[in-house]
Amino acid sequence: MMSCYCPNWMNESLLQVPIDLNHQSDLLKGPETVHVSKFFKEGKDGKFLSNIAPDAKTLYETFRKGAKISNNGKCLGWRENISKPFQWIHYNETLLRARNFGSGLLGLGLPKSNQMFIGIYSQNCPEWILTEQAAYCFSMVIVPLYDTLGPEACSFIINQADITVVVVDTDEKCNQLLDRSPKCLRKIVVIRGIRPSSNQKARNRGIELLTFEEVEKSGASKTFPEQPPKPNDLCTVCYTSGTTGLPKGVMLTHGNVVAAVSAVLVQLAHYRPNVGDVMISYLPLAHMLERCCENGMYLVGGAVGFYCGNVKFLFEDMRVLKPTIMPSVPRMLNRIYEQQMSTISPWFFKRLMYNMAIRSKENEIKKGIVRKNSMWDKLVFSNLQKNMGGKLRLMIIGSAPLGGHVLTFMRCALGCLVVEGYGQTECTAPITLSIQGDMNTEHVGPPVACNLVKLADVPEMEYYASTNQGEICVKGSNIFQGYFKDPETVSFDEHGWHHTGDIGMWLPNGTLKVIDRKRHIFKLSQGEYIVPEKIETIYMKSQYVHQVFVHGESLKSCIIAIVVPSVEVIKSWAHENGISGTLSVLCANQEVKKLIMDDMTAWGKDGGLKSFEQVKDIYLHPDPFSVQNGLLTPTFKMKRPQVRSYFAPQIEDMYIKFK
């Protein structure tokens, strides 16, 4: 272990670096180049970490272990509204209420089957976790639903999984299910409030509505003996929306989730969550990144506080909760970064102070010094730190690529450890995770201890494993069991490797860099292959670009792009150059278009783009691609066919110029 001095996190702290940063992964013995974690010695022999405690192999057992470690400490926190303090349920009460709710579900008189699937359609809240733990008391399987799937997809999932009971948080969601209720749905349990009209609508469809409290009380009066799950039992079917087609149900076992959680805890070593830590929960529990983070907190006896449900008030929640742990995603961090830049950009003195602060703090973190008490923290970063509670010590980032400048900013401004991971739902979230102390922003770290990673040849894109480039393939104790009732959709090869569809590159220090995507590739009329996501990644480095969609067609000889400008940066530039108007007006301004186009072209040249890979025209659009307008998936990946269709008139207009 390198470096040792590590006093209180609130004071100056020299990071403890657990491994040699020049050699961050080992190689599996054998003919192939397979990288394994340095945090599990047996990895060299092709073995995987499955758990960190022999008495915690399922999510039923991990929760009980956390309750014991915490000595019945705080577990689930929430507040009624943004003007009130957080209330808490302790571990023993959580376990009792979960068992009662599970007994209540069993007592509903629903058809018995080998495995009962419980749907949950709710924002993050204590009842979500009570439902999850209730299911695990009786070996049931949790199937999350979420708004952005859309009503048809939700109906499809309920039907495919033969779900007889769904827990919802609001009367509104209850009605959404009633409007398209499949025949198998018999009961809806509502957490907060049912209108009389909803009861009538449900009766007309042969569905019974119950309150969460009613089911819990019923279970308390007649408890059933618990039926704890085994590690190989399913704990969840997590549906991924995908970019096209119907959602696919990823089948994950208790063992899969425990392995993923355990591997991350082992790698975080000295900095892993512990008793006394508090995590802010705002990422959707319907996705595995948040599920894994929360289950990791429960395993170590930590506490989880739920945001109020509106991301606009997240800072308000954090100021009151004062979390020490925060899982986050690039979408949120980009927003925070842009807000900070908008308060700095218009003012010369502020820009000067900011640049000096970033340089100073960046020099410190390169030396492994992480702190919140420097002169620059007080002068420049204190407001942001206070907005996020002032006590953050660990942030885990996943879900999508994060720009290096934003990652560096977060490490400097927050004065806490920030690690970035790469993963998939099919791998129960983590595949790789950056090492504490490695401040490089150009990779996503080495493999975690529950899986092995190799690269496979993709000859049509000229990526070859022999040159340390290729499709990322994973094998391990975190890998899913297949897609639910969809055996024909396979991602495994004949040797059992899961093919992710992402293109990676091994760096000399044994870390992985994600450089491309296999799926989205097209050929121009002159025969040149175009990989749009690679080009988009380069253009996203432009300060003027918030979002970009690169498009090309096999009958065309060039590519074009739809660009959503960075609002504050463009408005600031326009103000400095005497140009006025709303963002829509600025998007139609030829000077603004030329500014952005020229900057994108410059970044393209700097990024090594060939002439045919540079866009020849752009259309500026004032409104961001979002989940709400159907142009992003719930995990904020672009829905390329939908974006193409949405902007079909603009794409056609741009191509007219090149006839």
BELTANOR-V980975 format. One record per run of one state. SS is the DSSP state (hx for helix, st for strand, lp for the rest). FROM is the first residue (numbers start at 1). TO is the last residue. If there is no record, write none. Layout:
# BELTANOR-V980975
ss=[SS:SS]
from=[FROM:FROM]
to=[TO:TO]
This chain:
# BELTANOR-V980975
ss=[lp:st:lp:st:lp:st:lp:st:lp:st:lp:hx:lp:hx:lp:st:lp:st:hx:lp:st:lp:hx:lp:st:lp:hx:lp:hx:lp:st:hx:lp:st:lp:hx:lp:st:hx:lp:st:lp:st:hx:lp:st:lp:hx:lp:st:lp:hx:lp:st:hx:lp:hx:lp:st:lp:hx:lp:st:lp:hx:lp:st:hx:lp:st:lp:st:lp:st:lp:st:hx:lp:st:lp:hx:lp:st:lp:st:lp:st:lp:st:lp:st:lp:st:lp:st:lp:hx:lp:st:lp:st:lp:hx:lp:hx:lp:hx:lp:hx:lp:st:lp:st:lp:st:lp:hx:lp:hx:lp]
from=[1:2:3:13:15:17:18:25:28:34:38:41:46:59:71:74:79:87:91:107:117:122:126:138:141:146:147:150:151:161:165:171:180:187:193:196:205:208:212:222:234:241:248:254:272:278:282:288:301:303:307:311:322:325:330:345:348:367:369:371:375:388:394:399:404:415:417:425:428:429:434:446:448:451:457:458:459:462:463:464:465:468:469:477:483:484:492:493:498:507:512:518:522:524:529:531:532:540:545:552:559:566:567:577:583:588:590:607:611:614:615:621:632:633:638:639:640:647:648:657]
to=[1:2:12:14:16:17:24:27:33:37:40:45:58:70:73:78:86:90:106:116:121:125:137:140:145:146:149:150:160:164:170:179:186:192:195:204:207:211:221:233:240:247:253:271:277:281:287:300:302:306:310:321:324:329:344:347:366:368:370:374:387:393:398:403:414:416:424:427:428:433:445:447:450:456:457:458:461:462:463:464:467:468:476:482:483:491:492:497:506:511:517:521:523:528:530:531:539:544:551:558:565:566:576:582:587:589:606:610:613:614:620:631:632:637:638:639:646:647:656:659]
